[in-house]
């Protein structure tokens, strides 16, 4: 018995050591093999913010705040909620030793550096067990939602609506009070109650955008969200419309996506080590053969992570507490990645940040249309902004262009680099020479700029004036200024 116990102890020790060694070596070799290029859809509470300019970067000012005693009470409540969230995050295995939540002078909530940050430093790590997630391409509804909404309704919803329903369930909305409280409650308590997006604006405020493509998108969004709510409320009459819309906005603004990797079981790594240890201890396999088996198992994990999701077309959409508190800068190169062997989501810094400085990541190549519609803010110097030209071919024909062969280009896209390649190619095919095509394109863009009800100069004066402090007007004003500047910049380069 003693020899068996000794042998078993040796096997277990060897298994653990082998597992640890294999894992460490594989992690070292595959550190840069994390699932890349997640499309982040993160967002923050920007309610009460108005964007003005201070040099090249936007300066965000806060509208009138409550009386001092109310403000102090609100700040105290907020501080307690943040502290509770940070305590929960630590217990949940979330690591963010270099940054922490803060409110900046503009009234903007975000994350600041509490120690010097260099490129390559890990800003946040969130275990996959501490996130909310839905998988597109996977039909089953989470078991805990049974009876909350019908399976048919769930299957027919887009990912963001599914995440919204999941978030509301975790929040305890429209479910019996007797059910077990969510483990995410401390995080949910600090989420914004509303976003200042065009979805909530009055019609006259929406018209201040002076940009039909976004006006049409917001109108479609309202109809779509209303339709989904009606289906859900037929399943569960306790759903509240305003709560559902808020959850949809949180899902759209705070989620990121990437290939679904499933659960990477840590016990597979343990069993890999155990396989090597037992096989060599009992002389069933040579060490090299056992090690090959270990490589195959680890290779299977990596294949499951990097190959199969793309093959199966599975995508997961994730809201990761703490990561979702970091604000966006379109110039940032920091993105969210999935560390397969650690089964965690990670943000790695791409820049230097000093102590006290706000830390940023990129939510992806978001235009101002996307930022305003789903996040509630505008980047005045957005390098990813686009201007849409509707009926592009028709407008070229009005300038003397000949009807072109297929494929048709109904909408052209203008960026800071100029007209998109497909549209420019189409323009060249409609005229005898490139010079004529470029002149026609320039005339079309000049017409676009002249078609606005107000000029760029008038808008910039208004943006600097006190009249810009009214309701949602400064956001609409900032938005249309960004579009007009983009057109003007491209025209100067044509």
N, C-alpha and C positions, 0 to 999 in steps of 0.2 A: 504493500500500500504506500509505504514511504517512498519507494523508488518511482511508483506511478505518479505520486503527487509532485515529486521532484521533476520528473520528466514533463508533466503537464505544465508546471510552473515555468520550466525552461522553454517549452513550446510557446506559451502565452507571452513570455518576455521577448522571445525572438520574434513572435508575430507582431507585437507592438512596436518593437524596434524597427523591424523590416517595413512595417506600414508607415512609420514615421519617416524613415530614411527614404523610402520610395516616394512618399508624398512630398517631402521637402525637396528632393531632387527634381521631381516632376514639376513642382511649383516653381522652382528656380528656372527650369528650362522653358516653362510655358507661361512665365509671368506676363509676357507680352502677347500671349495667345488668348487674352480675354475676348469675349464676344464684343466686337467693336461697333461703333457708329449707331448706338441707340438713338432713335429719334425722340428727343425729350420734348415733353409737353408740359413743362413745369410752369407755375405761375404764382403770383403773390397777391396779397390783399392790397389793392391800390385805391380803395375807396377813400375819397377825400383828397386825392392828389390832383394837382393841375400842373401840366408840363410847360415850362417856359425855357428860354434859352439863356445860357451864361457862357459866352464864347462858343466853342464847338460842341460842348456836351449839354444835354438838357439839365435844367435845374427844376426840381419838383417842389412846389409849394403846397402847403396845406390850407384848405379852406377854414373858415371860422370854426374854432373848437368850442366845446362846452365850457361853462363857467369853471373857475379854478378848482373849487372844492369837488365838483363832479369829475374834473379831469384827473385830479390827484387820486380819487377813489378808483377811477378806471385804470390808471397806471398801476396802482397797487394790486388790483385784481389781475391785471395782465402779468405783472411780475410773478405773482403766485402761480398762475396758470403755466407760465414758461418754466418755472422751477419744477413744477410737478411733471411737465412733459420731459424735461431733461433727466429727471430721476427715473422716469419710466423708460426712456430711451437707453439709459445705461444698463438697466436690468434686461432690456430686450436685446442686448448685445450690439447696439449701435455705437460706433466709435467715431468721435469727432474732436480729437484732442487739440487740434490746432485752430479750430473755429468755434464760434458759439453764436446763438441768436442775439440780435440787437435791433434797436430802433435808431435810425439815423436822423440827422437834422431835418431832412425833408419830410419826416413823418413816415418814411418807407421802412418796412420791416424786412430784414434780411439777415445775412450771416457776416460776422466780422472776424478778422484774424486776431487771435489772442497770443500767438507767437509767430515769429517770422515764417513766411511760407515761400518755398522755392519751387520752380518747375519740377514736376515729378513727385512732389509730396502728396500723400494721400490725405484728402480733405475729409471725406466721410466714407465709412463702410457700414452697410446695412445687411444683416443676414436675410436670406430669402424667406425665413420664417417670420420676419417682422414687416412684411409688405402686404398690400392689397393687390390682387392680381386677377385678371381674367384672360382667357386664352381664346383667340380667334381661330377658328378651324377645329375647335374641340367642342363637341355638341353638348356635353353634359353640364347641367346646372349644379352649382355647389349644393351639397346636401343640406346645409343649414338654411337655404332659401326655399326649401320645399314648403309649400303652403303660403309663402310670402307673396310670390307671383307665380303664375302658371308657367309650365315648361314651354308651352307654345309661345307665350309672350317673350320669355327669356331668349328663345332661339331666334326670334325675329328682330331683336334689338342690336344696334351697333355696339361696338366695344365700350364707348364712353357712357352709353345708357346702362349697360350691364355694370360697369364700375360704379355708376351713380346709385344703382339699386343696392349693390353690395355695400357701398359707403353708408347709405341710409339704414340698412339692416344693422351695421356695426354701430351706428349712432343711436339705435333703439327706436327709430322712427317707424310708426305704423305697425308695431309688433307688441305683443302682450308684455306688460311690465314684469311679469313673473319669469320671463326668459332670462337666461344668464347674461349679465352685462358684458360688453365687448372688452377685449384686452387692449383695444386701441383708444379707449375713452379719453386718456390724457392727451393724446395727439389730436383727437377730434375736437376737443375743447378749445384749441388754439387756432382752428381753421377759420378763415374769414366767413362772415355771414352773407356777404354779397361782394360782387365785383362791379366796378364802374364800366360796364361794357355797353355797346349800343343796343344789346338785347333789352335793356331796361330803360332806354331813352324814350322820350316823347317823340312824336313824328317830326315836329319842327326841329328838334335837336338832331335827329338822323339826317334831315335834309341839309343841315349845316356841313355835312361831310363833303357835299358837292361832287360826289364820286359814285356813279351809278353801280359799278360792279360790287362795291361793298354794301350799298343800300339793298341791292337784290339778294346778296348772300344773307344779310341779317333777316330779311323778310322770309326767305326760305327756312332759315334756322328757327324762327318763331313758329312757323307752320309745322315743321318736323317735330320739334320738341313738344308742342301741344298735342299732336297726334299720338306720340308715344305715351304721354301722360294719360291720355284718355284710355288707352289700352290697359295700362297698369292699374288705373283706378277702377276698372271693371273687375280686375282680379282682387284688389284690396282697396275697399272704399275709404280706408283710413289714411291713404296717401294724401299729402298736402301738396298742391301745385307749386307754391313758392319754394318749399323744401326740395322738391324734385329738381326744379330748375337750378337751385343753388348747388345741388349735388352734381348735376350735369356740368356746371361751370367748373367746379372743383376737379372733376375728372378730366375735362378738356385742358385745363390749365396746369395741372400738377402731375399728369401721367407721362411716362415715357414708354417706348416700345422697342422690341427687338425680337430675334428668333427665339421661340419657346424652347427651353432646354429640359423641361421636366424637372423632377427632383433628382439631383445628383447625390445618391445615397452615400453617406460617409462610411456606412458599414461595408460598402464595396471595397473601399480602400483598406479597411481593417481585414476583410476576408482575403484580400490580395496578399497582405502580409502573412496572414495565417496559412494560406496556401503554400507560400514559399517556405515558411518555418516547418510545417508539418511534413511536407514532401521531403525536405532535406534531412530532418530529424529521423524520419522513419525509412530513409533511403529508398523512397518510392521513385524519386526523380533526382537527376543530377541538379546541382545548384543552378547551372546555366539554363536547364530546361524549365525549372520552376520559375526562374526569373523571367523567362520568355512568357510563361503563363501570366505572370504579373503584368508584363508590358501589354499583353493582349487585353487584360481586364481594364487597365488604365486607358489603353487605346480605345476600348469600347465606350468608356465614359466620355472621352474627347470626341469620338464620332457622334455619340448621342448629343453632345453639346453643339458641335460645329457643322455637322453634315446633315443629320436626319431632320432637324427642324426646317431647314431650307427645302429639303426634298419633300417633306410632308406639307409644307405651306403653313406651318403653325407659327403664330406670332403672339407673344404675350404683351399685355399692357399693364403697367405696374405703377402704383403710387408708393413711393418709399419715404416714410417719415424721416425728417431731418434733411434728406436730399432735396425734398420739395420746398424747403425754406430758402434755398439759394437763388438769388436773382439772376436775371439774364443780361448778358452783354453780347451783342451779335459778333463782336470781334474776338471773343474768347474762344480758345481751342479746347477748353475743358469739357468733357462729355461724360456721360454715365456708361460704365462698362459692367459686364457680368463676369465675375471670377468663377469659372466653372468648378475648379477643385476645392474652392473655399465655400461654394454655394452662397455667394454674397454679391451685392451690388456695390460699386465703388466709384468714387469721383476722384480723379487725379488732377492736381493743379497743372496748368500750362503756363503760369506766369508767377512773378514775384508779387507778394502782398506784404505790406508792413503791418506791424501791430496796430490794431484799431481801424485798419482799412477794410472797406467792404469787399467781400470775395464774390466773384462772379463765375458762372459757367455759361455755356451756350445751350439754348433749348433747341438748336437746329437753325437752319437757314430760313428764318421766319420773316416774311414781309410785314409791313406795317398793317396791312389788311388783317393778317392772322393775329398779330400782337394785339391790335385794338379789339377785334371781334371776340377773341377768346381769353385774353389776359387783362385787358383794360388799360393798356398804356401804348405809347408811341415812342419809337426811337428816332430822334430828329436827324441823326446821321447814320441811318440804318443801311449798311452795305448790302443787305439782302433784299431791299425793297424793290417792288415791281410796279409798273404802271400798265394797265390793260387797255389795249385799243380794240374796241369792238368793231365788227364789220370791216376788218382791215382791207380785205381785197376790194370791197365796194368803194372804200375811200380812195384806194389807189386808182381804181377805174375812173373815178371822178377827176383824177389828175392826168388822164390820158393813157392809163395802163390798159393793155389788152387782156381779155379774159384768158386766164391761165388754165393749164390742164390740172388734173387731180395730182396730189391731194390738196384739198382746199385748206386755206388758213383763215378761219373765221375771226380768231382773236390773236393779236400780236402782243408780245410782252417786252416792255422796255425796262432795262436795268441800268445801273450806273456804267456798265460796259457797252451799252447801246441796244439796238434791236436784237431780239433773239435770232439765232442762225436760220431757223426754218422760215421765219417771216422775211428776213433779208433775201434769202434764196428765192422765195416766191416773188418778191418785189423785182429782183433782177430778171426773172423770167417773163415779167409783164412789160418790160421796156426794152428798147433796142440796145441800150448800153448801160453800163453800171452807173455812169454819171447821172443819166436821166432818172434811173431808179432812186438814187440817193437824194436827188432834188425833190422827187415826189414824196419820198418818206419824210423828208424835212418839212415839206408843206403840210403833210398830214399831222405831224406832231405839233407844228405851229398852230394849226386849227384846234387841236386838242387843248393847248394851253390857253388859247383865246376864248374857248367855249365856257370856261368857268365864269360864274356870276361875278366873282371878285378877282382882282389881280393879285399877283404874288406880293407886290409892294404894299397894297392895301392890307393884305392879311398879316404881313410882318409888322406893320404899324399896330394893328389890332392885337397881335400877340404880345406886344410890349406894353399895351395899355391896360388900364384897370378894368375895362369892359370884359376882358378875357377871364375875369374871376367868376362869371356867371355859370352856375350849374355844370353841365357837361360841355359847354361851348369851348373851353380851352383845348380839350382833347380833340374835338372835331376840327378846330382851327389848326392845331399842331399837325393833325393828319393831312389836311389838304395842303398845308404849306409844304410838307415833305413830298407830296406828289408833284406839286408845281416846281419845286426845286429840282426834282429828278428830271422832269421834262426839260427844264431850262439847261441843266448840265449836259444832257445828251445833245440838245440842239446846238450848243456851243462847240461840240466835238464832231458834228456831222459835216 
